[in-house]
Amino acid sequence: MEIILKSADQLALMRQSGQLLARVFAMLDDFVQVGVTTMEVNDKVEQFIRQDLQSRPASLGQYDYPYVLNCSVNEVVCHGMPKASQKLRSGDICNLDITLEKNGYVADSSKMYMLGEVKPLARKLVQTTYQAMWAGIRQVRPGATLGDVGHAIQNVAEKAGYSVVRDYCGHGIGAQMHEAPEVLHYGKPGAGLKLAPGMTFTIEPMINQGDHRTKTGKDGWTVFTRDKKLSAQWEHTVAVTETGVEVLTLRAEEAPMLGELLNAG
């Protein structure tokens, strides 16, 4: 599959979609609470994207997926399906993975939510996964490689005693939700595709407390850790610029510390 380099006009449209998607998470920051069902989260997001943002929830119908988001709780690695019977409980860690399309271009991002009294070991997993994502983002610049990105993520995760999921990866994105290239969250420095300005892709590491292996549930979508230990994930859509990286889905709470996040380590 050919990698599509985006023009300045195309990047502007992707930036718009990314900023709108960031507003979805800002809305959810107050809505996602103990006692709310994952289906209520799904319905709230669909209403907000369609009515408030005049946009399209891009996940709905993609590969026949019937909802607007993935809601992955605790030992669910990714692709968790929302359920009317599933209430968020104190102590849960929950990843919400959402896509949005506006004017023909798609943004993709996910955020971890920690509900109520989260145990220290679970909190550490969430925080380390966030650090791992940013370690990968920091590698993005012209002339760097996808191996540099994956290695940086793997290094943070494994130093903390965690494992990187191998079965799922980031991906190119633009007019289609999934484009080339595949973005692995492990690898060797200098290996793989060399990055060039105009490339746009997601970085979305899934980090497990225990073994990296996964299994898919009976619904054909929900992916669990094989050993039933916790998993966490964060995701941003990024663009390779002439001088480095732009985070197209940057959230409001991240903007004041963007320089710190990009220069840490």
N, C-alpha and C positions, 0 to 999 in steps of 0.2 A: 504494500500500500504506500502510495506517495505521500510524503510529508508536505503539507500545505503551509507555505510561509505567508503570513498575514501582512497586508499593506497597512499603512497608517490609518486609512479610513476603516478598514476591517478591525484593526485594534481598537479604534475609538468605539465601535459598536460592541466589541467584546468587553471593553471597560465599562460601558453603560450597563450591560447585563450583569457584570460582576458587582457593580455598586448597588444595583437593585437587589441582587441576591443577599448582599450584606445587610440590607434593610430587613429581609425576612428573618435573619438570625437576631437582629436587634429587637424585633417584635417578639420573638420566641423567648428571649431572655426573661421576660416577665410572665409569659404564659406557661412555660414548662416547669411544673411544680409537682410535688408529691400528691398523688390522688388523681391526676389527670391521666386519661387513657391515651395510649399511643395512637388510636384512631382519631381521638379528639385533636391531637397534634396534627395529624395528616389533614383533617378537614379544615382546621384553622389556617394551615399553610396554603392549601388550595384556594380558599376564599381570599386570602391576602394577596397572593400572586395574581389571581385573576381580576379581582375587583379593585384593590388598592393600587397595584402596580401595573395593571393593564398589560400583563405579560402571560406567558404560557408556562405551566409546570411541565418541563421537558421530559421528566421520567415517566409520566402517565402515558401508558400505551407503548413505551419503548420496549421492544422485545416482549410485548404483550403484558408488561408489568401493570397491575391494576391500580396503583397508588401513586401519590406525588412525591413520596420520600421513602427512604429506608430508615428504620428506627431500630437500632441494634443495641440491646441492653445486656450488660454484664458479660456473659460468656459468648454472646453473639458477636462474631467477627465483622460481618458486613451483610448487607442485603436483607436485614430484618424487616419483615412485613408488619405493618401496624395492625393492631387488633382491638376491637371494642372491649374485649374482656381483659386486656392487659393494662393494669394501672401501674404507673410509676410509683415506686416505693422508696422510703428513706433508705439510703445506703446504695441505691442503684447508681451505676455509671451508664450513660446513654449517649450513643452517637446518632446524630441526626444528619443525614446525607441528602442534600437537596440540589436539584438542578432547575435552572430558569432560562427560558429563551425569550429574547426581545429583539425585534427587527432582524430575525434570521440567525442570531448568534447565541450560543449556549454558554452559560457559566455553571460551574460545578464546585461545590464546597461542602465540607462537613465540620461539625463542631461537637465536642464532648460536653455533656451536662452532668454535673454531680448533684444528686438529689439528697437533701437532708444530711444526715450524719454518715458521711462516707469514711470508711476505714482508711487509715494511713497508707496501707499497702496499695489499695485501689487508687487513692489520690496520687501516689507516687507514679503509678503506671500511666495515669492520664497526663501528668505533667511531663514525664519523660518522653511520651509519644509526641507531645507538642514540641518539645525541644528537638526531637529527631526530625520532625517535619521541617523545622526552620533550619536545621543543619543542612538538610538537602537543598532547601531554597537558596541558602547562602552560596552554594556551588554553581548556581545558574549564571552563566555569562558566555559570551561568544568564545569559542575555542575550548571550553570545558566539555566534558563528556557525560553521558548518562551514567557511566560507571562511577564518576566522581560523585554524582548525586546519590546513587544507591549506597556507595561505600560510606559516605558521611552519615546517612541514616542508620545503617547497620552498626556503625561504630558506636553511636550514642546508645542504641538499644542494647547491644550486647555488653557494653561496659556496665550497664545497670543490671545485667543478669537476665534480660528478656530475649525473646526470639522474634524475628521478622517473618511475617507470613509470606510464603513463596507463591501461593496459588492465585493471588490477585495483585494487580499492579495499577499504577497510574496510566494515563493515556493522553494522546493528543486530543484537542478539542477545538471547535470553531463553529462552522455551520452545522456540523454533526456533533452529537455528544461524544462519540468515540471515533477518533481519527488516529493515524500514525503520529508518533511512535508509541510503543509500549514503554512505560517508565517503571523499571524494577526498583524496589526499595532495598536492594542489597547489590553488591558488585565490587569491582576492583577499580582503583584509580586509573584513569587514562583509557579504560576499556569502553567499548560501545560507541554509539552515535556521537559525533561531535556537534555541539550546539551552535546555532546560527541565529542572528536577529530575525524576528518574525515568527519563530516557533512559539507555539502556545500549547501547554499541556498541564495536566494535573500532577501534583505530588500529594500522595494520600496514604502514608504508611499505616499499616495495621500491625500492631505490636502486641504480642501475647506474653502473659506472665509465665507460662510454661512452654510446652512444645509448640513449634510453629505449625504443626499439621492441623488441618481442618476437616470438617465433614458437613455435608449439605443435608438439611432437614427434609421431612416428607413433603413440604409444600413446594420443593424444587427451587426455592430461593434462599431461605435463611441459612446462613453459614455459621457453624459453631466451632469453637475450639474442640479438638478431639479429646483433650484431657479435662474439659469442663472448667478450666481456669479462665480468668478474666482476659478480655482483649480490649484495646482502645485504638481509636483512629482519629486523625485530624486530616483535613484536606483544604488545599487552595488551588485555584487556577492561576498559573503564572505565564508571563510572556518573556522571552529573551529579547532584551533591548540591545542597542548598539554598544552600551557600556556595562550592562549587567542584567538585572532582573526587575520586572514590575509584577507585583502581586495584584492581580485584577480583582480578586474577591476579598481584598483586605477589609476587615471589620473595624467599626468605629473605635472599639476599645484597643485595637492594635496600632492604630495610626500614631498615637503619641510616642510609642516605643518602637516604631519601625526601624529607626537607625540602630538602636540597641539590638533588636532581633536579628538584623542583617550583619551586624559586626561582632556579635558574641562569638566566643571560642577562638 
